[in-house]
Amino acid sequence: MTGILAIETATDACSVAVFVDGQYQQRHEVIPRQHSQRLFGMLQELLPSGDLRAHGIEAIAYGCGPGSFTGLRIAASAVQGLAYASGLPAVAVSSLACQVQTALRRGQVHSRDTVLSTIDARINEVYGAVYCFRQGLAVLQQGPWASAPADIPVMNAQSLRAVGNGCRFLDKFPPAVRAVLQSSVKQLLPEARDLVPLALEKLRCGDIQSPAQVQPVYVRNEISWKKLSQQGKQS
């Protein structure tokens, strides 16, 4: 079974997991604006030698967003560096999809549900996307988008369950969305270990990235990301 290193820093949570021989190890801490101070300590705790291949790692999965601009840049830079150094492929997974997998593992949603995954975008906006499940894996149905809570697109679903800290704006969601909501879980952030099942499926399909291809997904078009090869150069 493929060994995976997973990194998720799109929200206030800094989360790192290792999946080897069917077993998970994880470090997960809610530490707003401290990801850069803690991330490499977590990596050292889980992979003491620093040699990913020696620890059985065969790919590096990361939450590519949307989410905190700073958090996404931290993850992308770390994954690029690790992938270059190890020669391992990277696998980009939506942080919104990861959050849905976290909710499923915790029993907060069920595999028959349609789920609205939300992340607070911090400027009176919400990142969101709608997922269903296929064989226990989150499958995108609509989105992702960034919008004011009142402008969340109306979904073609008879019932929805909403998860994520964007649900703090629940009272501002469109009436048509609130009318089909069965439940909401506000106190939820994506955990790195839940990137793993989605990453394994992407690996199976050959959906991998070279280090140079690693980049965040911001959703907002005006935000641009410079890869390592471009950093320090004038635009």
C-alpha positions as a Markdown table, in Angstrom:
| # | Residue | x | y | z |
|---|---|---|---|---|
| 1 | Met | 0.0 | 0.0 | 0.0 |
| 2 | Thr | 1.3 | 3.4 | -1.0 |
| 3 | Gly | 2.9 | 5.5 | 1.8 |
| 4 | Ile | 1.6 | 9.1 | 1.9 |
| 5 | Leu | 2.8 | 12.3 | 3.6 |
| 6 | Ala | -0.2 | 14.7 | 3.9 |
| 7 | Ile | -0.1 | 18.4 | 4.7 |
| 8 | Glu | -3.1 | 20.6 | 5.3 |
| 9 | Thr | -2.7 | 24.3 | 6.3 |
| 10 | Ala | -5.6 | 26.0 | 4.5 |
| 11 | Thr | -7.4 | 27.0 | 7.7 |
| 12 | Asp | -6.5 | 27.9 | 11.3 |
| 13 | Ala | -5.5 | 24.3 | 11.8 |
| 14 | Cys | -1.9 | 23.1 | 11.0 |
| 15 | Ser | -2.2 | 19.4 | 10.2 |
| 16 | Val | 0.4 | 16.8 | 9.1 |
| 17 | Ala | -0.2 | 13.1 | 8.7 |
| 18 | Val | 1.8 | 10.1 | 7.6 |
| 19 | Phe | 0.1 | 7.0 | 6.2 |
| 20 | Val | 2.3 | 3.9 | 5.9 |
| 21 | Asp | 1.4 | 0.2 | 5.9 |
| 22 | Gly | -2.2 | 1.0 | 6.5 |
| 23 | Gln | -1.5 | 3.0 | 9.7 |
| 24 | Tyr | -2.0 | 6.7 | 10.4 |
| 25 | Gln | 0.1 | 9.1 | 12.5 |
| 26 | Gln | -1.0 | 12.7 | 12.7 |
| 27 | Arg | -0.2 | 16.0 | 14.3 |
| 28 | His | -3.2 | 18.4 | 14.2 |
| 29 | Glu | -3.2 | 21.7 | 16.1 |
| 30 | Val | -5.5 | 24.8 | 15.8 |
| 31 | Ile | -2.9 | 27.6 | 15.8 |
| 32 | Pro | -3.9 | 30.6 | 13.8 |
| 33 | Arg | -1.1 | 32.4 | 12.1 |
| 34 | Gln | 1.5 | 30.0 | 13.6 |
| 35 | His | 1.7 | 27.5 | 10.8 |
| 36 | Ser | 5.2 | 28.4 | 9.6 |
| 37 | Gln | 6.6 | 28.1 | 13.2 |
| 38 | Arg | 5.0 | 24.6 | 13.8 |
| 39 | Leu | 4.9 | 22.8 | 10.4 |
| 40 | Phe | 8.4 | 21.7 | 10.2 |
| 41 | Gly | 8.4 | 20.6 | 13.8 |
| 42 | Met | 5.5 | 18.4 | 13.1 |
| 43 | Leu | 7.3 | 16.9 | 10.1 |
| 44 | Gln | 10.4 | 16.2 | 12.3 |
| 45 | Glu | 8.2 | 14.5 | 14.9 |
| 46 | Leu | 6.6 | 12.2 | 12.3 |
| 47 | Leu | 9.6 | 11.7 | 10.0 |
| 48 | Pro | 12.6 | 12.0 | 12.4 |
| 49 | Ser | 15.3 | 11.1 | 9.8 |
| 50 | Gly | 14.0 | 13.6 | 7.3 |
| 51 | Asp | 14.3 | 10.9 | 4.6 |
| 52 | Leu | 10.8 | 10.5 | 3.2 |
| 53 | Arg | 11.7 | 7.4 | 1.2 |
| 54 | Ala | 13.3 | 5.7 | 4.2 |
| 55 | His | 10.1 | 6.2 | 6.1 |
| 56 | Gly | 8.1 | 4.5 | 3.3 |
| 57 | Ile | 6.7 | 7.7 | 1.8 |
| 58 | Glu | 5.9 | 7.4 | -1.9 |
| 59 | Ala | 3.9 | 10.6 | -2.5 |
| 60 | Ile | 3.2 | 13.9 | -0.9 |
| 61 | Ala | -0.5 | 15.0 | -0.6 |
| 62 | Tyr | -1.4 | 18.6 | 0.2 |
| 63 | Gly | -4.5 | 20.6 | 0.7 |
| 64 | Cys | -4.4 | 23.0 | -2.2 |
| 65 | Gly | -7.2 | 25.3 | -1.0 |
| 66 | Pro | -9.2 | 27.4 | -1.1 |
| 67 | Gly | -8.4 | 28.9 | 2.2 |
| 68 | Ser | -6.0 | 31.2 | 4.0 |
| 69 | Phe | -3.6 | 32.8 | 1.4 |
| 70 | Thr | -0.7 | 32.6 | 3.8 |
| 71 | Gly | -1.5 | 29.0 | 4.9 |
| 72 | Leu | -1.8 | 27.8 | 1.3 |
| 73 | Arg | 1.6 | 29.4 | 0.4 |
| 74 | Ile | 3.2 | 27.7 | 3.4 |
| 75 | Ala | 1.9 | 24.3 | 2.4 |
| 76 | Ala | 2.8 | 24.8 | -1.3 |
| 77 | Ser | 6.4 | 25.9 | -0.5 |
| 78 | Ala | 6.9 | 23.1 | 1.9 |
| 79 | Val | 5.6 | 20.5 | -0.6 |
| 80 | Gln | 7.7 | 21.9 | -3.4 |
| 81 | Gly | 10.8 | 21.7 | -1.3 |
| 82 | Leu | 10.1 | 18.2 | -0.1 |
| 83 | Ala | 9.2 | 16.9 | -3.5 |
| 84 | Tyr | 12.3 | 18.4 | -5.1 |
| 85 | Ala | 14.5 | 16.9 | -2.4 |
| 86 | Ser | 12.9 | 13.5 | -2.4 |
| 87 | Gly | 12.0 | 13.1 | -6.1 |
| 88 | Leu | 8.5 | 12.1 | -5.0 |
| 89 | Pro | 5.3 | 13.2 | -6.8 |
| 90 | Ala | 2.9 | 15.6 | -5.3 |
| 91 | Val | -0.9 | 15.2 | -5.2 |
| 92 | Ala | -3.2 | 18.2 | -4.9 |
| 93 | Val | -6.5 | 17.7 | -3.0 |
| 94 | Ser | -9.2 | 20.3 | -2.4 |
| 95 | Ser | -9.2 | 21.5 | 1.2 |
| 96 | Leu | -13.0 | 21.6 | 0.9 |
| 97 | Ala | -13.1 | 18.0 | -0.1 |
| 98 | Cys | -10.7 | 17.1 | 2.7 |
| 99 | Gln | -13.1 | 18.7 | 5.1 |
| 100 | Val | -16.0 | 16.6 | 3.9 |
| 101 | Gln | -13.9 | 13.5 | 4.4 |
| 102 | Thr | -13.1 | 14.6 | 7.9 |
| 103 | Ala | -16.8 | 15.1 | 8.6 |
| 104 | Leu | -17.6 | 11.6 | 7.2 |
| 105 | Arg | -14.9 | 9.9 | 9.3 |
| 106 | Arg | -16.2 | 11.7 | 12.4 |
| 107 | Gly | -19.8 | 10.6 | 11.7 |
| 108 | Gln | -21.0 | 14.1 | 11.3 |
| 109 | Val | -22.3 | 13.3 | 7.8 |
| 110 | His | -23.2 | 10.1 | 6.1 |
| 111 | Ser | -22.2 | 8.5 | 2.8 |
| 112 | Arg | -25.7 | 9.1 | 1.4 |
| 113 | Asp | -25.6 | 12.8 | 2.2 |
| 114 | Thr | -25.1 | 15.8 | -0.1 |
| 115 | Val | -22.7 | 18.1 | 1.7 |
| 116 | Leu | -22.0 | 21.8 | 1.5 |
| 117 | Ser | -18.4 | 22.3 | 2.6 |
| 118 | Thr | -17.6 | 25.9 | 3.7 |
| 119 | Ile | -14.5 | 27.8 | 4.8 |
| 120 | Asp | -14.6 | 31.3 | 6.2 |
| 121 | Ala | -12.8 | 33.5 | 3.7 |
| 122 | Arg | -12.3 | 36.2 | 6.3 |
| 123 | Ile | -13.7 | 39.2 | 4.4 |
| 124 | Asn | -17.4 | 38.6 | 4.8 |
| 125 | Glu | -17.2 | 35.9 | 2.2 |
| 126 | Val | -17.3 | 32.1 | 2.2 |
| 127 | Tyr | -15.5 | 29.5 | 0.1 |
| 128 | Gly | -17.8 | 26.7 | -0.7 |
| 129 | Ala | -18.4 | 23.6 | -2.8 |
| 130 | Val | -21.0 | 20.8 | -2.8 |
| 131 | Tyr | -20.1 | 17.1 | -2.6 |
| 132 | Cys | -21.7 | 13.8 | -2.6 |
| 133 | Phe | -20.0 | 10.5 | -1.9 |
| 134 | Arg | -19.0 | 7.6 | -4.2 |
| 135 | Gln | -17.6 | 4.6 | -2.5 |
| 136 | Gly | -16.8 | 6.6 | 0.6 |
| 137 | Leu | -15.0 | 9.4 | -1.3 |
| 138 | Ala | -16.1 | 13.0 | -1.7 |
| 139 | Val | -17.0 | 13.8 | -5.3 |
| 140 | Leu | -17.4 | 17.4 | -6.4 |
| 141 | Gln | -20.9 | 18.3 | -7.6 |
| 142 | Gln | -20.8 | 22.1 | -7.6 |
| 143 | Gly | -18.2 | 24.8 | -7.1 |
| 144 | Pro | -15.8 | 25.7 | -5.7 |
| 145 | Trp | -16.7 | 29.4 | -5.4 |
| 146 | Ala | -16.0 | 32.5 | -3.2 |
| 147 | Ser | -19.0 | 34.6 | -2.5 |
| 148 | Ala | -20.9 | 36.6 | 0.1 |
| 149 | Pro | -22.9 | 34.3 | 2.3 |
| 150 | Ala | -26.1 | 35.7 | 0.8 |
| 151 | Asp | -24.9 | 34.9 | -2.7 |
| 152 | Ile | -24.1 | 31.2 | -2.2 |
| 153 | Pro | -25.4 | 29.5 | -5.4 |
| 154 | Val | -28.7 | 27.6 | -4.9 |
| 155 | Met | -28.1 | 23.9 | -5.2 |
| 156 | Asn | -30.3 | 21.4 | -6.9 |
| 157 | Ala | -30.6 | 19.2 | -3.9 |
| 158 | Gln | -33.6 | 18.1 | -1.9 |
| 159 | Ser | -31.5 | 18.1 | 1.3 |
| 160 | Leu | -28.1 | 19.3 | 2.4 |
| 161 | Arg | -25.8 | 19.1 | 5.3 |
| 162 | Ala | -23.4 | 22.0 | 5.8 |
| 163 | Val | -19.9 | 21.7 | 7.4 |
| 164 | Gly | -17.1 | 24.0 | 8.1 |
| 165 | Asn | -16.5 | 27.4 | 9.8 |
| 166 | Gly | -18.2 | 29.2 | 7.0 |
| 167 | Cys | -21.4 | 28.0 | 8.6 |
| 168 | Arg | -21.1 | 30.8 | 11.1 |
| 169 | Phe | -22.8 | 32.9 | 8.4 |
| 170 | Leu | -25.7 | 30.4 | 8.3 |
| 171 | Asp | -28.3 | 33.0 | 9.0 |
| 172 | Lys | -27.2 | 34.9 | 5.9 |
| 173 | Phe | -27.4 | 32.0 | 3.5 |
| 174 | Pro | -30.0 | 32.3 | 0.8 |
| 175 | Pro | -33.5 | 31.2 | 2.0 |
| 176 | Ala | -33.6 | 28.5 | -0.7 |
| 177 | Val | -30.4 | 27.0 | 0.7 |
| 178 | Arg | -31.5 | 27.2 | 4.3 |
| 179 | Ala | -34.8 | 25.6 | 3.4 |
| 180 | Val | -33.0 | 22.3 | 2.4 |
| 181 | Leu | -30.4 | 22.3 | 5.2 |
| 182 | Gln | -30.8 | 19.3 | 7.5 |
| 183 | Ser | -27.9 | 20.1 | 9.8 |
| 184 | Ser | -24.7 | 22.2 | 10.1 |
| 185 | Val | -21.4 | 21.6 | 11.8 |
| 186 | Lys | -19.6 | 24.9 | 12.5 |
| 187 | Gln | -16.7 | 23.6 | 14.6 |
| 188 | Leu | -14.9 | 21.6 | 11.9 |
| 189 | Leu | -11.6 | 22.1 | 10.1 |
| 190 | Pro | -10.0 | 19.7 | 7.6 |
| 191 | Glu | -7.5 | 17.2 | 9.0 |
| 192 | Ala | -4.5 | 16.0 | 7.0 |
| 193 | Arg | -5.2 | 12.3 | 7.5 |
| 194 | Asp | -8.4 | 12.8 | 5.5 |
| 195 | Leu | -6.4 | 13.9 | 2.4 |
| 196 | Val | -5.1 | 10.4 | 2.2 |
| 197 | Pro | -8.1 | 8.4 | 0.8 |
| 198 | Leu | -8.6 | 11.2 | -1.8 |
| 199 | Ala | -4.9 | 11.2 | -2.7 |
| 200 | Leu | -4.8 | 7.5 | -3.1 |
| 201 | Glu | -7.6 | 7.6 | -5.6 |
| 202 | Lys | -5.8 | 10.4 | -7.5 |
| 203 | Leu | -2.6 | 8.3 | -7.5 |
| 204 | Arg | -4.6 | 5.4 | -8.9 |
| 205 | Cys | -5.8 | 7.6 | -11.7 |
| 206 | Gly | -2.3 | 9.0 | -12.4 |
| 207 | Asp | -3.4 | 12.5 | -11.3 |
| 208 | Ile | 0.0 | 13.7 | -9.9 |
| 209 | Gln | 2.1 | 16.8 | -10.0 |
| 210 | Ser | 5.8 | 17.5 | -10.4 |
| 211 | Pro | 7.3 | 19.9 | -7.9 |
| 212 | Ala | 7.1 | 22.7 | -10.4 |
| 213 | Gln | 3.4 | 22.1 | -10.8 |
| 214 | Val | 2.6 | 22.5 | -7.1 |
| 215 | Gln | 0.4 | 25.5 | -6.5 |
| 216 | Pro | -2.5 | 26.7 | -4.4 |
| 217 | Val | -6.1 | 27.1 | -5.6 |
| 218 | Tyr | -7.3 | 30.5 | -4.4 |
| 219 | Val | -10.6 | 30.6 | -6.3 |
| 220 | Arg | -10.3 | 34.4 | -6.4 |
| 221 | Asn | -8.7 | 35.2 | -9.7 |
| 222 | Glu | -6.9 | 38.3 | -8.7 |
| 223 | Ile | -4.5 | 36.4 | -6.4 |
| 224 | Ser | -1.5 | 35.0 | -8.2 |
| 225 | Trp | 1.0 | 32.4 | -7.0 |
| 226 | Lys | 4.7 | 32.4 | -8.0 |
| 227 | Lys | 6.4 | 29.0 | -8.1 |
| 228 | Leu | 9.8 | 28.6 | -6.6 |
| 229 | Ser | 11.4 | 29.1 | -10.0 |
| 230 | Gln | 9.6 | 32.5 | -10.3 |
| 231 | Gln | 10.1 | 33.9 | -6.8 |
| 232 | Gly | 12.4 | 36.9 | -6.6 |
| 233 | Lys | 11.9 | 37.7 | -10.3 |
| 234 | Gln | 10.2 | 40.9 | -11.4 |
| 235 | Ser | 6.8 | 40.4 | -13.0 |
